């Protein structure tokens, strides 16, 4: 004989079921997202991952043999190491997600901006990366093996020292000026530059035709060379995000994680609508 169940009980069960489904729902990765100065968020890396970000940026200083995450020397905290904030959490996540940061998701970018002297910082980083090699995209004998995380060095880049390595687990963040020296994407898979050094438009009114054409030409040049493009110092506004998105900029730089995530999710929904 079936027992009668009160409406309150049914409601409780329904809420539990919805909560369980919500908690187990996979985060949809947003490939074009880059968390600028990610370590300033309350939970470095984790806040970006919860929004589906596929690229984060960590500034580092070499201090007494340790790689410490900070924007300036006055902000250095000995407990905030690259290993604790980024490398260990990423490895743990990759192990749980079948070899990816997001299960069935794209390659993740960890942009490490050297604030201290480049060569010494690179040597320290190279040694620290040894336990994490299984998750890192590598370069061996002229061939790139893509894995869960691509680590790209920015800031004080010891380009020649990195390029001299026959076997490495890091790549270089290029600049638009570097394109004049014809760098291979095997060394510089990403090109980044300051928005305000190339464009006057800040998101107010219409972008001029000349600047739109310039942006489109930069994106095309990078893509023709199989390199991604990112701009930093871009205003955090839907107008700017929309222009970068429509131009095909690969990584949209932001400090507003939820704002950019919501904007791109809306774009994806519009594109999927009949």
ABEGO torsion letter per residue (X at the ends): XBBBBBAAAAAAAAAAAAAAAAAABBBBBBAABBBBGAAABABBGAAAAAAGBABBBBBBBBBGGBBBBBABAAABBAABBAAAAAAAAAAAAAAAAGGBABBGBBBBBBBBBBABBAAAAAAAAAAAAAAAAAABBBBBGGBBBBBABBBBBBEBBBAAAAAABABBABBBBBBAAAAAAGBBAAABABBBBBAAAABABAGBEBBBAAAAAAAAAAAAAAAAAGBBBBBBGBBBBAAAAAAAAAAGBABBBBABAAAAAAAAAAAAAAAABX
